[in-house]
């Protein structure tokens, strides 16, 4: 048995002097399946769900009902889990015995489209004047991948670490300006002995173990970066916040044109405009004074920028270039 888990019982603390601690002390409730009565080393515990949690070691077990007794399936690779210490006394499927706080009468709404099925999507193509410009098919392998928050977190952390400047610097004792003379003689003064006045304990002295210029960048596989962009695009598509335009042409460089357009969008606070090629000068002038509207070329589209804006507007050319970018073999 691994060290620290105790020899008397898997669910008792061996260093306590007051005897056996019930398993219910370490249990978290989950509304999973029916409730059963479980016997642990002769002690019967009422109304425990099939899934319970050992708070001291952090182990989670699934107790599944079988014809005879129960079977314990280990999930965390502990060798002692094969010990058959549990037995099912009776099955309790009565709803009245389930705690009322675990019951709900809310209706679960199922969306019309299941997200993350890699299904091709057909979307409407418009422009700033909301004119019908046809339809476009969005590839399911780019715009309908399963939502992975962990992947997005890793990519954003990689982006923020890589863009950190890292120019912070402190001076060591050899870099601080000042005399290197011994301040006073070694013995006879009654004071502490010192060989320099530029040590870290003195005013205007050196900084020990302080920051030095370095790169904060971390490594992240290219396929993970690519998957993060797919997840971000799929999330905006699933929310209905991805709009496809024929182009981003504006009649003039006046800011009011963009302001009028953004005001027509519902539940929109920040908009990201993505064009396939270089950004038009008129569009740059029209948006540079708006803090809630930003413009990017397709080559600069990234996960962090998508997350900072709740609405994503892309041109046909930008969508095609992004899909081509996602399908390009990774250069290893």
C-alpha positions in Angstrom: 0.0 0.0 0.0 1.4 3.5 -0.8 2.9 5.5 2.0 0.6 7.9 3.8 -2.7 6.1 3.0 -2.9 4.2 6.3 -3.0 0.5 7.1 -6.2 0.2 9.1 -8.7 1.3 6.5 -8.7 3.2 3.2 -11.1 5.7 4.5 -9.8 6.4 8.0 -6.9 8.5 9.3 -4.3 6.3 11.0 -2.9 9.1 13.1 -6.3 9.9 14.8 -6.9 8.4 18.2 -10.7 8.4 18.2 -11.2 5.4 16.0 -13.0 4.9 12.7 -14.2 7.9 10.7 -17.3 7.2 8.5 -16.8 7.2 4.8 -19.5 9.9 4.5 -17.0 12.3 6.0 -15.0 12.1 2.8 -18.0 11.9 0.4 -19.1 14.5 -2.2 -22.6 14.0 -3.5 -23.2 13.6 -7.2 -26.6 13.0 -8.9 -25.5 9.9 -10.8 -27.8 7.0 -11.3 -29.7 5.4 -8.4 -28.8 5.5 -4.8 -27.5 2.3 -3.0 -26.6 1.3 0.5 -23.0 0.4 0.8 -21.2 -1.6 3.5 -17.7 -0.5 4.2 -15.8 -2.9 6.6 -19.1 -3.7 8.3 -20.4 -0.1 8.6 -23.5 0.6 6.5 -23.8 4.0 4.9 -27.3 5.1 3.7 -28.2 6.9 0.5 -24.7 7.1 -1.2 -24.6 7.6 -4.9 -22.6 5.4 -7.2 -19.8 8.0 -7.5 -18.1 9.1 -4.4 -15.0 11.0 -3.5 -12.2 10.4 -1.0 -11.4 13.8 0.3 -8.1 13.0 2.0 -6.3 11.4 -1.0 -8.4 12.9 -3.8 -9.3 9.5 -5.3 -12.6 9.2 -7.2 -14.2 5.8 -7.7 -17.2 4.7 -9.7 -19.3 2.0 -7.9 -21.5 0.3 -10.5 -24.3 -2.1 -9.6 -23.9 -5.7 -10.9 -25.7 -9.0 -10.3 -23.6 -9.8 -7.2 -22.1 -7.0 -5.2 -20.3 -4.1 -7.0 -17.3 -3.6 -9.1 -14.8 -0.9 -8.3 -13.2 0.7 -11.4 -10.0 2.5 -10.7 -9.6 5.9 -12.4 -6.3 7.1 -11.0 -4.0 4.0 -11.1 -3.9 3.1 -7.4 -2.8 -0.5 -6.9 -4.8 -1.1 -3.8 -8.2 -0.4 -5.5 -8.6 -4.1 -6.2 -9.4 -4.7 -2.6 -13.1 -5.8 -2.4 -14.2 -3.9 0.7 -17.6 -2.8 -0.7 -20.9 -4.7 -1.1 -24.3 -3.6 -2.2 -27.1 -4.3 0.3 -30.1 -3.0 -1.7 -31.0 -0.8 -4.6 -32.9 2.4 -3.8 -34.4 4.0 -6.9 -37.1 5.8 -4.9 -37.2 9.4 -5.8 -38.4 10.4 -2.4 -35.2 9.4 -0.8 -33.1 11.6 -3.1 -32.2 14.9 -1.5 -34.5 17.6 -2.8 -31.5 20.0 -3.6 -30.3 17.5 -6.2 -33.7 17.4 -8.0 -34.6 19.9 -10.7 -37.7 20.5 -12.8 -36.0 22.8 -15.4 -36.4 21.8 -19.0 -33.1 21.1 -20.8 -33.1 22.9 -24.2 -31.4 21.0 -26.9 -30.0 23.2 -29.7 -31.0 22.5 -33.3 -27.4 22.0 -34.3 -25.0 19.9 -32.3 -21.7 21.7 -32.0 -18.4 20.1 -32.8 -19.5 17.5 -35.4 -17.2 18.8 -38.1 -20.2 19.6 -40.3 -20.0 22.1 -43.1 -22.1 25.2 -42.5 -23.8 27.5 -45.0 -23.8 31.2 -44.0 -25.2 34.3 -45.6 -22.8 36.8 -47.2 -23.6 40.5 -46.8 -21.8 43.9 -46.6 -21.9 47.1 -44.5 -25.3 48.0 -46.1 -26.8 44.6 -45.3 -27.2 43.7 -49.0 -27.5 40.1 -50.0 -24.3 38.9 -51.7 -25.1 35.2 -51.8 -24.0 32.3 -49.6 -20.7 30.7 -48.5 -19.9 27.3 -47.2 -17.7 27.2 -44.0 -15.6 24.1 -43.7 -16.6 21.9 -40.7 -13.0 21.0 -40.0 -12.2 24.7 -39.3 -15.5 26.3 -38.2 -17.2 23.4 -36.4 -14.6 21.6 -34.2 -15.3 20.6 -30.6 -14.9 23.5 -28.1 -11.8 22.9 -26.0 -11.3 25.5 -23.4 -8.0 23.9 -22.3 -6.5 24.3 -25.8 -7.6 28.0 -25.9 -6.1 28.6 -22.5 -2.7 27.1 -23.6 -2.6 29.2 -26.8 -3.5 32.4 -25.0 -0.9 31.8 -22.4 1.7 31.1 -25.1 0.7 34.3 -26.9 0.9 36.5 -23.8 4.2 35.0 -22.7 5.7 35.4 -26.2 4.8 39.1 -26.5 6.1 40.0 -23.1 9.0 42.4 -23.6 11.3 41.0 -21.0 13.6 44.1 -20.8 13.5 44.4 -17.0 16.9 44.6 -15.5 18.5 45.2 -12.1 22.2 45.9 -11.2 24.4 43.4 -9.4 27.1 44.4 -7.1 29.6 44.6 -9.9 27.4 47.0 -11.9 26.4 49.5 -9.3 28.5 52.7 -9.6 30.5 53.7 -6.6 33.8 53.2 -4.9 35.2 49.8 -4.2 37.2 51.0 -1.2 36.8 49.3 2.1 34.7 51.7 4.2 36.6 51.3 7.4 39.1 49.0 9.0 38.2 45.4 9.8 38.6 45.5 13.6 38.5 48.0 16.4 35.5 50.1 15.5 32.8 48.0 17.1 30.8 48.1 13.9 29.9 45.2 11.6 32.6 44.4 9.2 32.1 45.5 5.6 34.2 45.4 2.5 32.1 47.7 0.3 29.3 50.1 0.5 27.5 48.8 -2.6 26.2 45.6 -1.0 22.5 44.8 -1.1 22.1 45.8 2.5 23.0 49.4 1.9 21.0 52.3 0.4 21.8 52.7 -3.3 23.3 49.2 -3.2 23.0 46.2 -5.5 19.9 44.0 -6.0 20.5 40.3 -5.4 18.9 37.8 -7.6 16.9 40.5 -9.4 15.4 40.2 -12.8 17.6 40.4 -15.9 16.6 40.7 -19.6 15.3 37.4 -20.8 12.7 35.8 -23.0 9.4 34.8 -21.3 8.4 32.7 -24.3 7.2 29.1 -23.8 7.1 26.3 -26.3 3.8 25.2 -27.8 3.4 22.7 -30.7 2.2 24.1 -34.0 -0.7 21.7 -34.2 -1.9 23.0 -30.8 -1.7 26.6 -32.0 -3.6 25.7 -35.1 -6.3 23.8 -33.1 -6.7 26.8 -30.8 -7.5 29.1 -33.7 -10.0 26.5 -35.0 -11.7 26.3 -31.6 -11.9 30.1 -31.4 -13.5 30.4 -34.8 -15.9 27.5 -34.0 -17.0 29.2 -30.8 -17.8 32.4 -32.6 -19.6 30.5 -35.3 -21.7 28.5 -32.7 -22.6 31.8 -31.0 -23.8 33.3 -34.3 -21.2 36.0 -33.9 -19.3 35.3 -37.1 -20.4 37.4 -40.1 -19.1 37.0 -43.6 -18.9 40.1 -45.9 -18.2 40.3 -49.6 -15.6 43.0 -48.8 -14.8 45.7 -46.3 -15.1 48.7 -48.7 -16.4 51.9 -47.1 -17.6 54.9 -49.1 -15.4 57.4 -47.2 -13.0 57.6 -44.3 -15.6 59.1 -42.0 -15.8 57.4 -38.6 -19.6 57.9 -38.5 -20.0 55.2 -41.2 -18.5 52.5 -39.0 -20.3 53.9 -35.9 -23.7 53.6 -37.6 -23.0 50.1 -38.7 -21.9 48.9 -35.3 -24.9 50.5 -33.6 -27.2 48.3 -35.8 -25.6 45.1 -34.4 -27.3 43.5 -31.4 -25.5 42.5 -28.3 -22.2 43.8 -29.7 -19.5 45.6 -27.7 -16.4 45.1 -29.7 -16.0 44.2 -33.4 -13.0 42.7 -35.1 -12.8 43.2 -38.9 -10.7 40.8 -40.8 -9.7 41.3 -44.4 -7.9 38.9 -46.7 -5.2 41.2 -47.9 -3.8 44.6 -46.8 -6.3 46.9 -45.0 -7.8 49.7 -47.1 -6.6 53.2 -46.1 -10.2 54.5 -45.8 -11.1 51.7 -43.4 -8.0 52.4 -41.3 -8.9 56.1 -41.0 -12.5 55.3 -40.2 -11.7 52.8 -37.4 -8.6 54.1 -35.8 -10.5 56.5 -33.5 -12.9 53.8 -32.2 -11.6 51.7 -29.3 -14.3 49.0 -29.8 -13.5 48.4 -33.5 -10.2 46.8 -34.7 -9.0 45.8 -38.1 -6.6 42.9 -38.9 -5.4 41.2 -42.1 -6.1 37.4 -42.2 -2.4 36.6 -41.7 -2.6 38.4 -38.3 -5.8 36.6 -37.0 -5.1 35.0 -33.7 -6.9 33.4 -30.8 -6.4 36.3 -28.3 -7.8 38.9 -30.7 -10.8 36.8 -31.3 -11.5 36.4 -27.6 -11.2 40.1 -27.0 -14.0 40.9 -29.5 -17.5 39.5 -29.2 -18.2 39.8 -32.9 -16.0 38.7 -35.8 -16.5 40.0 -39.3 -14.5 38.3 -42.1 -14.5 38.8 -45.8 -14.8 36.0 -48.3 -11.1 36.3 -49.1 -10.2 36.2 -45.4 -12.2 33.0 -44.9 -10.6 31.3 -47.9 -7.1 32.3 -46.7 -7.7 31.1 -43.2 -9.0 27.7 -44.5 -6.0 27.4 -46.7 -3.7 28.3 -43.8 -5.3 25.6 -41.6 -4.9 23.0 -44.4 -1.3 23.8 -45.1 1.0 20.9 -43.9 2.9 21.8 -40.8 6.6 22.4 -41.6 8.4 20.3 -39.0 
